Amino acid sequence: MDQDPTCIFCKIAAGEAEASIVFQDEVITAFLDLMPATPGHTLVVPNRHFVRLADADAESSSRMIAVGARLTDALHSSGLPCEAINLYLADGAAAGQVVMHTHLHVIPRFSGDGLPLRLGPKPQASRAELEENAASIRAALEALS
């Protein structure tokens, strides 16, 4: 399925729903988030409908990241408050994905912005735990090949 007629991001990419678009090409559309975490908070979405990042074809996923990277430069020089940037992609509802169309958040950050989007210190994992988890991931990668 190239587009989901019920998906707001598909409608935006197709020009059927209102959005403040900052970039668009044949693969990707980037537009300002309607409920921005900070001014300039931009969403980068594939024009085709993919729920998860793993569902996306290589062209769409790599272009989404490339456009996100380009937007970091644009945001730094835009005049909007921007000392740093978070790139955030929630893959699934448990990770915080609300619109089930894969998308990359490009969020300008500045001192005192009040966003809690920071990873706090956690207890250090044991080497044995890390190696066990690495083995599980390697096995899953091999199974995908």
C-alpha angles and dihedrals in degrees: 000000000000097000137010110222090210095052116101092207091053089050091050092048090050092050091246097116131047119260140149097247117199098175137010136170135154092286108030140036122195121192140161117273111251089222101036122198086210133356109288095026101160132194119213113201135175111245089229119071115257121158097198131030089241089058092059122095117245094256093054097044095045092045090050090056093043092051090046090054091049090050091055089063092046093050092049090056098035098092090243117123102278125148093151140355136231119208107202130180119177110200107196136357094278088059092052101266107155103171107052095223113096112253142163120229115215104195123185111220132200136169111284096015089134096225114146091207096126130112109236125215113280130189112279113258119236118253088241091055092047092049092048091051092045090053091052092051093046090051091050091049091051090050090054093054 
